[in-house]
């Protein structure tokens, strides 16, 4: 199994650069993210699984790292992540298989 610690460190480092150089914009974006992921009619876990699916289908590796982690924190299981990724592959086509595989590898790493 791959150890994703370095990728999470790199993600934190690049996000810090964004916060330093665009504090107003990133602050507003974080407010939007917080509002979008807040439990209303859908639980946060469901919203994070949606975000994982979109991240896989649009092929955003940093988004996959963040949202897989947050989905697991919200209580998502490997089975729920797998099913989410199946739908992402349906919508994103063949290239999404590579990103879906990475998402599941990250999940396996985090779930230990």
MOFENPE-V395076 format. One record per backbone hydrogen bond with DSSP energy under -0.5 kcal/mol. CO is the residue of the C=O (numbers start at 1). NH is the residue of the N-H. Records with the same first field share a line. If there is no record, write none. Layout:
# MOFENPE-V395076
CO=NH  NH
This chain:
# MOFENPE-V395076
2=4
3=6
4=8
5=9
6=10
7=11
8=12
9=13
10=14
11=15
12=16
13=17
14=18
15=19
16=20
17=21
18=22
22=26
23=27
24=28
25=29
26=30
27=31
28=32
29=33
30=34
31=35
32=36
33=37
34=38
35=38
42=40
43=47
44=48
45=49
46=50
47=51
48=52
49=53
50=54
51=55
52=56
53=57
54=58
55=59  60
56=59
59=61
60=64
61=65
62=66
63=67
64=68
65=69
66=70
67=71
68=72
69=73
70=74
71=76
72=75
77=81
78=82
79=83
80=84
81=85
82=86
83=87
84=88
85=89
86=90
87=91
88=92
89=93
93=96
94=97  98
95=98  99
96=100
97=101
98=102
99=103
100=104
101=105
102=106
103=107
104=108
105=109
106=110
107=111
108=112
